[in-house]
Structures are given as structure tokens and as C-alpha cells.
Amino acid sequence: LQPLHAKPVPKSSGASQRKKREPEVASSLIKKIFSHYVKMPVARDAFKIVEKCSEKYFKQLSNDLEAYSKHAGRQTVEIADLEVLMRRQGLVTDKMPLHVLIERYLPLEYRKLLIPIAVSGNKVIPYK
């Protein structure tokens, strides 16, 4: 007979026990955007449904953009992928180009980042 030896218990790291959470859009941001466009009181349970819908929308949006960039053989999502997606959704048409949507719905600081403009000294912003 051999003496019984206790098996050493493997040490587990704390990170492996945690569940990995997917990044989310902050509920306060969704509420702020939604209430800006609704312009009337909205029930709390309605906001929860809006949060779920926006989460599904952004998940589908990111999956589509990833598929378009992979189809083009790239690792990076580019503006062209977003424009193709918006054309497929019917947001961008020949009568409503992407630049018009940017100018209509985005604040000036974002417009400057997305639409190249010429400034004094023949400099074009954003510089590529």
C-alpha cells in the first residue's frame, strides 16, 4: 500500500471566472438622443425597448460593415463601406448624397472631420 497524497489544486486566475461583456452604447446616451428627437415624455419601459432595439441595430450595423470590408479584402472598415451600407438601407441615393446627410445632421466639428474643406493657404482639412 502506498500513502495517499493530496492532489494540488490548480490556481485559477480571477480573470477567467469573469464573464466577458460586450461593449454597449451607454443607456444615458441613447436616452438623450431619443428624447431629443421625440420631444415629449416617454415611459421608462419604453426606453428599455429603445435600448434593446438600438443595441440590435448597432450589432447588425457593425456585422454588415465587417462583412463589407472582408469582402473587399481589407482588415479596416472605411468610408466606402459605410456609404455602401447606407445606400443599401436607402439613406444615401443619387438625390441625397452622403455629404448632404453629414451637413444636415452632424455638428460643425464632425463635419470638418468628415468633409474635406479648403482653408487659407490652400490647405485642405482633414489632411490625408
MARFI-916285 format. One record per residue: x, y, z of N, C-alpha, C in turn; residue in three letters; residue number from 1. Coordinates in steps of 0.001 Angstrom, whole numbers. Atoms other than C-alpha are relative to their C-alpha. Example, Ala and Ser with C-alpha at 12.3 -4.5 7.8 and 13.67 -1.06 7.14 Angstrom:
REM residues 2
+---------+---------+---------+---------+---------+---------+---------+---------+---------+------+-----+
!    n.px !    n.py !    n.pz !   ca.px !   ca.py !   ca.pz !    c.px !    c.py !    c.pz ! rest !  nr !
+---------+---------+---------+---------+---------+---------+---------+---------+---------+------+-----+
!     890 !   -1190 !       0 !   12300 !   -4500 !    7800 !     900 !    1200 !       0 !  ALA !   1 !
!    -820 !   -1190 !     -60 !   13670 !   -1060 !    7140 !    -770 !    1090 !     730 !  SER !   2 !
+---------+---------+---------+---------+---------+---------+---------+---------+---------+------+-----+
REM end
This chain:
REM residues 128
+---------+---------+---------+---------+---------+---------+---------+---------+---------+------+-----+
!    n.px !    n.py !    n.pz !   ca.px !   ca.py !   ca.pz !    c.px !    c.py !    c.pz ! rest !  nr !
+---------+---------+---------+---------+---------+---------+---------+---------+---------+------+-----+
!     830 !   -1178 !       0 !       0 !       0 !       0 !     877 !    1244 !       0 !  LEU !   1 !
!    -721 !   -1267 !      50 !    1171 !    3469 !    -897 !    -800 !    1054 !     743 !  GLN !   2 !
!     748 !   -1042 !    -710 !     313 !    6504 !    1200 !    -718 !     920 !    -996 !  PRO !   3 !
!     783 !    -887 !     846 !   -2358 !    8769 !    -267 !     563 !    1418 !      83 !  LEU !   4 !
!    -472 !   -1377 !      57 !   -1140 !   12167 !   -1389 !   -1120 !     866 !    -573 !  HIS !   5 !
!    1018 !    -931 !     494 !   -3442 !   15093 !   -1888 !     478 !     611 !   -1312 !  ALA !   6 !
!    -333 !    -619 !    1281 !   -3529 !   16382 !   -5435 !      17 !    1512 !     174 !  LYS !   7 !
!     -12 !   -1461 !    -119 !   -2506 !   20012 !   -5736 !   -1157 !     608 !    -804 !  PRO !   8 !
!    1110 !    -687 !     654 !   -5422 !   22264 !   -6612 !     586 !    1074 !    -904 !  VAL !   9 !
!    -554 !   -1034 !     885 !   -4634 !   24349 !   -9711 !    -548 !    1364 !     382 !  PRO !  10 !
!     407 !   -1356 !    -325 !   -4687 !   28046 !   -9019 !    -720 !     597 !   -1201 !  LYS !  11 !
!     750 !    -625 !    1098 !   -7290 !   29848 !  -11059 !     159 !    1506 !      90 !  SER !  12 !
!    -100 !   -1462 !      14 !   -6914 !   33410 !  -12129 !   -1397 !     593 !      77 !  SER !  13 !
!    1293 !    -661 !    -156 !   -9711 !   35843 !  -11340 !    -605 !     406 !   -1328 !  GLY !  14 !
!     503 !    -450 !    1294 !   -9984 !   36913 !  -14975 !    -792 !   -1087 !    -709 !  ALA !  15 !
!     693 !    1070 !     707 !  -11114 !   33501 !  -16200 !   -1401 !    -225 !     547 !  SER !  16 !
!    1311 !     200 !    -597 !  -14062 !   33460 !  -13799 !    -987 !    1075 !    -414 !  GLN !  17 !
!     888 !   -1086 !     391 !  -15430 !   36766 !  -15023 !    -595 !    -270 !   -1364 !  ARG !  18 !
!     643 !     113 !    1301 !  -17910 !   36766 !  -17838 !     434 !    1158 !    -866 !  LYS !  19 !
!    -375 !   -1071 !     913 !  -16818 !   38702 !  -20861 !   -1266 !     699 !    -453 !  LYS !  20 !
!    1152 !    -787 !     404 !  -19243 !   41507 !  -21542 !     320 !     719 !   -1289 !  ARG !  21 !
!    -169 !    -745 !    1241 !  -19735 !   43009 !  -24932 !    -151 !    1477 !     298 !  GLU !  22 !
!     162 !   -1437 !    -209 !  -19327 !   46770 !  -25164 !   -1405 !     435 !    -391 !  PRO !  23 !
!    1347 !    -504 !     250 !  -22571 !   48672 !  -25091 !      33 !    1511 !    -163 !  GLU !  24 !
!     192 !   -1444 !      60 !  -23716 !   52127 !  -26015 !    -646 !     396 !    1322 !  VAL !  25 !
!     506 !    -411 !   -1307 !  -24376 !   53969 !  -22768 !   -1491 !     303 !     -80 !  ALA !  26 !
!    1449 !    -211 !      13 !  -28059 !   53974 !  -21897 !    -339 !    1482 !     149 !  SER !  27 !
!     261 !   -1434 !    -142 !  -27812 !   57635 !  -20909 !     120 !     707 !   -1351 !  SER !  28 !
!    -151 !    -588 !    1332 !  -26593 !   58481 !  -24425 !   -1201 !    -328 !    -883 !  LEU !  29 !
!    1171 !     392 !     786 !  -29422 !   56525 !  -26045 !   -1216 !     796 !     446 !  ILE !  30 !
!    1136 !    -750 !    -527 !  -31936 !   58226 !  -23762 !      61 !    1460 !    -439 !  LYS !  31 !
!    -169 !   -1398 !     387 !  -30502 !   61664 !  -24553 !    -328 !     202 !   -1479 !  LYS !  32 !
!     256 !    -111 !    1441 !  -30576 !   61104 !  -28322 !   -1474 !    -213 !    -299 !  ILE !  33 !
!    1396 !     317 !     258 !  -34026 !   59538 !  -28287 !    -924 !    1114 !     475 !  PHE !  34 !
!     865 !   -1059 !    -516 !  -35558 !   62233 !  -26100 !     158 !    1291 !    -800 !  SER !  35 !
!    -193 !   -1178 !     852 !  -34031 !   64902 !  -28361 !    -928 !     -41 !   -1213 !  HIS !  36 !
!     825 !     109 !    1202 !  -35942 !   63578 !  -31363 !   -1481 !    -194 !     313 !  TYR !  37 !
!    1408 !     241 !    -329 !  -39162 !   62567 !  -29578 !    -692 !    1276 !     449 !  VAL !  38 !
!     505 !   -1283 !    -493 !  -39695 !   65917 !  -27820 !   -1316 !    -126 !     770 !  LYS !  39 !
!    1149 !     179 !    -878 !  -42329 !   64507 !  -25487 !     367 !   -1037 !    1057 !  MET !  40 !
!    -324 !     972 !   -1050 !  -42360 !   62450 !  -22272 !    -143 !   -1439 !    -499 !  PRO !  41 !
!       0 !    1411 !     398 !  -41556 !   58760 !  -22725 !      80 !    -844 !    1264 !  VAL !  42 !
!      21 !     877 !   -1170 !  -42295 !   55981 !  -20238 !    1337 !    -734 !     141 !  ALA !  43 !
!   -1273 !     662 !    -297 !  -39351 !   54228 !  -18567 !     119 !   -1345 !    -727 !  ARG !  44 !
!     -58 !    1299 !     673 !  -40258 !   50813 !  -20003 !     161 !     158 !   -1512 !  ASP !  45 !
!    -197 !    -254 !    1431 !  -40361 !   52334 !  -23499 !    1478 !     254 !    -294 !  ALA !  46 !
!   -1432 !    -219 !     186 !  -36748 !   53469 !  -23060 !     766 !   -1321 !      -2 !  PHE !  47 !
!    -663 !    1310 !     -25 !  -35752 !   49889 !  -22221 !    -135 !    -691 !   -1352 !  LYS !  48 !
!     211 !     607 !    1314 !  -37261 !   48718 !  -25501 !     852 !     721 !   -1044 !  ILE !  49 !
!    -840 !    -772 !     916 !  -35484 !   51520 !  -27362 !    1464 !    -417 !     149 !  VAL !  50 !
!   -1375 !     444 !    -238 !  -32197 !   50433 !  -25748 !     257 !   -1351 !    -660 !  GLU !  51 !
!    -166 !    1315 !     614 !  -32705 !   46829 !  -26875 !      39 !     112 !   -1521 !  LYS !  52 !
!      48 !    -174 !    1456 !  -33594 !   47922 !  -30395 !    1284 !     648 !    -518 !  CYS !  53 !
!   -1223 !    -666 !     452 !  -30608 !   50252 !  -30666 !    1202 !    -925 !     135 !  SER !  54 !
!   -1086 !     969 !    -151 !  -28291 !   47520 !  -29356 !       8 !    -978 !   -1176 !  GLU !  55 !
!      81 !     922 !    1138 !  -29544 !   45118 !  -32030 !     376 !     706 !   -1302 !  LYS !  56 !
!    -312 !    -755 !    1216 !  -29276 !   47835 !  -34675 !    1506 !     183 !    -159 !  TYR !  57 !
!   -1438 !    -225 !      82 !  -25657 !   48674 !  -33844 !     775 !   -1301 !    -185 !  PHE !  58 !
!    -645 !    1297 !     186 !  -24739 !   44999 !  -33647 !    -102 !    -418 !   -1467 !  LYS !  59 !
!     189 !     342 !    1406 !  -26220 !   44386 !  -37112 !     814 !     922 !    -895 !  GLN !  60 !
!    -774 !    -974 !     757 !  -24595 !   47569 !  -38427 !    1476 !    -375 !     -17 !  LEU !  61 !
!   -1414 !     355 !     -64 !  -21162 !   46502 !  -37222 !     285 !   -1311 !    -730 !  SER !  62 !
!    -185 !    1259 !     734 !  -21596 !   42980 !  -38609 !      -7 !     241 !   -1510 !  ASN !  63 !
!      60 !    -306 !    1428 !  -22568 !   44382 !  -42022 !    1268 !     713 !    -465 !  ASP !  64 !
!   -1215 !    -724 !     371 !  -19627 !   46796 !  -42081 !    1209 !    -928 !     -17 !  LEU !  65 !
!   -1094 !     980 !     -34 !  -17270 !   43974 !  -41115 !     -51 !    -898 !   -1236 !  GLU !  66 !
!     150 !     854 !    1180 !  -18667 !   41802 !  -43915 !     416 !     735 !   -1277 !  ALA !  67 !
!    -376 !    -773 !    1188 !  -18240 !   44588 !  -46498 !    1509 !     165 !     -94 !  TYR !  68 !
!   -1452 !    -176 !      48 !  -14628 !   45213 !  -45511 !     710 !   -1319 !    -280 !  SER !  69 !
!    -606 !    1306 !     286 !  -13803 !   41481 !  -45532 !    -206 !    -378 !   -1461 !  LYS !  70 !
!     278 !     296 !    1406 !  -15462 !   41132 !  -48939 !     972 !     755 !    -913 !  HIS !  71 !
!    -943 !    -799 !     780 !  -13173 !   43891 !  -50228 !    1450 !    -421 !     264 !  ALA !  72 !
!   -1334 !     489 !    -289 !  -10178 !   42033 !  -48766 !     792 !     913 !     916 !  GLY !  73 !
!    -665 !    -926 !    -911 !   -9414 !   44617 !  -46098 !    -259 !    -404 !    1436 !  ARG !  74 !
!     163 !     229 !   -1432 !   -8966 !   44461 !  -42344 !    -652 !    1198 !     698 !  GLN !  75 !
!     483 !   -1243 !    -583 !  -10224 !   48014 !  -41784 !   -1282 !     447 !    -695 !  THR !  76 !
!    1232 !    -560 !     551 !  -13698 !   49458 !  -42242 !     300 !    1419 !    -466 !  VAL !  77 !
!    -255 !   -1317 !     567 !  -13553 !   52503 !  -44488 !   -1312 !     708 !    -315 !  GLU !  78 !
!    1180 !    -809 !     305 !  -15929 !   55280 !  -45502 !    -811 !    -632 !   -1131 !  ILE !  79 !
!     698 !     625 !    1128 !  -16748 !   53421 !  -48723 !    -937 !   -1109 !     482 !  ALA !  80 !
!     859 !    1060 !    -549 !  -18134 !   50500 !  -46668 !   -1257 !     591 !     622 !  ASP !  81 !
!    1151 !    -660 !    -612 !  -20370 !   52837 !  -44720 !    -938 !     561 !   -1055 !  LEU !  82 !
!     839 !    -553 !    1062 !  -21585 !   54502 !  -47896 !    -782 !   -1103 !    -711 !  GLU !  83 !
!     711 !    1134 !     618 !  -22429 !   51106 !  -49447 !   -1146 !    -450 !     900 !  VAL !  84 !
!    1046 !     408 !    -940 !  -24349 !   50166 !  -46307 !   -1167 !     987 !      -4 !  LEU !  85 !
!    1062 !   -1006 !      -8 !  -26258 !   53445 !  -46302 !    -770 !      12 !   -1318 !  MET !  86 !
!     717 !     133 !    1280 !  -27083 !   53008 !  -49995 !    -949 !   -1186 !      46 !  ARG !  87 !
!     860 !    1188 !     -84 !  -28442 !   49536 !  -49303 !   -1192 !     225 !     916 !  ARG !  88 !
!    1102 !    -319 !    -901 !  -30551 !   50924 !  -46469 !    -921 !    1070 !    -570 !  GLN !  89 !
!     820 !   -1025 !     628 !  -31896 !   53643 !  -48770 !     206 !    1392 !     568 !  GLY !  90 !
!    -259 !   -1314 !    -572 !  -30434 !   56521 !  -46765 !     759 !     897 !    -967 !  LEU !  91 !
!    -785 !    -743 !     987 !  -27969 !   57569 !  -49461 !    -496 !    -405 !   -1382 !  VAL !  92 !
!     441 !     232 !    1372 !  -29295 !   57926 !  -53006 !     711 !    1001 !    -901 !  THR !  93 !
!    -591 !    -979 !     908 !  -28317 !   59862 !  -56100 !    -494 !    1411 !     319 !  ASP !  94 !
!     554 !   -1312 !    -341 !  -30600 !   62682 !  -54957 !     416 !     445 !    1403 !  LYS !  95 !
!    -396 !    -310 !   -1376 !  -29388 !   62504 !  -51327 !    1376 !    -610 !     272 !  MET !  96 !
!   -1338 !     548 !    -226 !  -25592 !   62039 !  -51231 !     393 !      49 !    1475 !  PRO !  97 !
!    -471 !     105 !   -1371 !  -23658 !   61273 !  -48067 !     390 !    1364 !     575 !  LEU !  98 !
!    -411 !   -1324 !    -482 !  -22267 !   64818 !  -47828 !   -1192 !     822 !     474 !  HIS !  99 !
!    1201 !    -749 !    -411 !  -25790 !   66244 !  -47594 !    -477 !    -484 !    1364 !  VAL ! 100 !
!     397 !     534 !   -1305 !  -26627 !   63906 !  -44704 !     944 !     475 !    1103 !  LEU ! 101 !
!    -982 !    -470 !    -980 !  -23408 !   64887 !  -42935 !    -264 !    1455 !     349 !  ILE ! 102 !
!     238 !   -1422 !    -245 !  -24129 !   68588 !  -43356 !   -1307 !     246 !     731 !  GLU ! 103 !
!    1315 !    -205 !    -591 !  -27738 !   68210 !  -42282 !     -68 !    -449 !    1458 !  ARG ! 104 !
!     225 !     598 !   -1301 !  -27379 !   66055 !  -39173 !    1170 !      57 !     975 !  TYR ! 105 !
!   -1137 !       1 !    -912 !  -23872 !   66408 !  -37740 !     420 !    1415 !     376 !  LEU ! 106 !
!    -500 !   -1317 !    -400 !  -22424 !   69297 !  -35746 !    1232 !     398 !    -813 !  PRO ! 107 !
!   -1070 !    -554 !     822 !  -19789 !   71516 !  -37333 !    1342 !    -683 !     231 !  LEU ! 108 !
!   -1302 !     613 !    -252 !  -16803 !   69882 !  -35606 !     133 !   -1365 !    -666 !  GLU ! 109 !
!     -52 !    1284 !     699 !  -17722 !   66484 !  -37082 !       4 !     205 !   -1510 !  TYR ! 110 !
!      -7 !    -306 !    1433 !  -18426 !   67999 !  -40486 !    1406 !     310 !    -469 !  ARG ! 111 !
!   -1371 !    -343 !     370 !  -14900 !   69409 !  -40528 !     879 !   -1241 !     -97 !  LYS ! 112 !
!    -794 !    1228 !      31 !  -13515 !   65941 !  -39830 !    -344 !    -888 !   -1197 !  LEU ! 113 !
!     452 !     929 !    1029 !  -15555 !   64161 !  -42490 !       8 !     566 !   -1415 !  LEU ! 114 !
!      57 !    -596 !    1335 !  -15818 !   66615 !  -45377 !    1233 !     860 !    -193 !  ILE ! 115 !
!   -1189 !    -823 !     245 !  -12578 !   67993 !  -46823 !    -400 !    1422 !    -404 !  PRO ! 116 !
!     259 !   -1395 !     338 !  -12591 !   71794 !  -46933 !    1334 !     700 !    -189 !  ILE ! 117 !
!   -1204 !    -784 !     229 !  -10045 !   74277 !  -48210 !     -15 !    1213 !     916 !  ALA ! 118 !
!    -132 !   -1169 !    -856 !   -8791 !   76944 !  -45820 !    1104 !     878 !    -560 !  VAL ! 119 !
!   -1013 !    -932 !     502 !   -6426 !   79870 !  -46238 !    1349 !    -679 !    -123 !  SER ! 120 !
!   -1299 !     607 !     247 !   -3021 !   78987 !  -47601 !    -100 !   -1276 !    -813 !  GLY ! 121 !
!     240 !    1189 !     826 !   -4523 !   76300 !  -49871 !     249 !   -1303 !     763 !  ASN ! 122 !
!     -82 !    1211 !    -795 !   -4561 !   73753 !  -47059 !   -1364 !    -660 !      15 !  LYS ! 123 !
!    1251 !     749 !     -21 !   -7199 !   71034 !  -47168 !     -80 !    -733 !    1326 !  VAL ! 124 !
!     250 !     676 !   -1285 !   -8639 !   69807 !  -43883 !   -1150 !    -968 !    -210 !  ILE ! 125 !
!   -1066 !     693 !    -699 !   -8708 !   66908 !  -42959 !    1117 !    -398 !    -954 !  PRO ! 126 !
!   -1162 !     359 !     780 !   -5209 !   66217 !  -44205 !     122 !   -1514 !     -42 !  TYR ! 127 !
!    -120 !    1464 !     115 !   -4786 !   62675 !  -45547 !    1434 !    -409 !     -69 !  LYS ! 128 !
+---------+---------+---------+---------+---------+---------+---------+---------+---------+------+-----+
REM end
